Amino acid sequence: MVTHLSDQMRHTLGLAQVARRSGPLRWPIVKPLVLYLLPWPKGRVQGPREAFLSAPTTWEADLTTLEGLVREFGERSDQIAWPEHALFGAMTRRAWGFFCYRHFDHHLRQFGA
């Protein structure tokens, strides 16, 4: 899960190329509903394969990597261009931040955290 979240953060920061996927999550009415309001499904929703590339190493190393990527996100300015999300399309820093919060929360709850 930690390496998966690191892969997602690389996508968030534009450090990893992720193939664009079309679908209703890009629609102007659906996107904010799913990002900000509706509960996320409990079952596995298939994300882009690029979000599952990194193999785990050690707990300490993987956690350090994730912490660094989260720190980098926090230090980035609102004024830079943010990459598109593979499923949601164009994203602002706020939208990316909310997505990251919900994605991290989703997985932490899976493990009882």
Stockholm file with secondary structure:
# STOCKHOLM 1.0

chainA/1-113         MVTHLSDQMRHTLGLAQVARRSGPLRWPIVKPLVLYLLPWPKGRVQGPREAFLSAPTTWEADLTTLEGLVREFGERSDQIAWPEHALFGAMTRRAWGFFCYRHFDHHLRQFGA
#=GR chainA/1-113 SS CHHHHHHHHHHHTTCSCCCCCCSGGGSTTHHHIIIIISCCCSSCCCCCGGGGCCCCCCHHHHHHHHHHHHHHHHHSCTTSCCCCBTTTBSCCHHHHHHHHHHHHHHHHHHTTC
#=GC SS_cons         CHHHHHHHHHHHTTCSCCCCCCSGGGSTTHHHIIIIISCCCSSCCCCCGGGGCCCCCCHHHHHHHHHHHHHHHHHSCTTSCCCCBTTTBSCCHHHHHHHHHHHHHHHHHHTTC
//
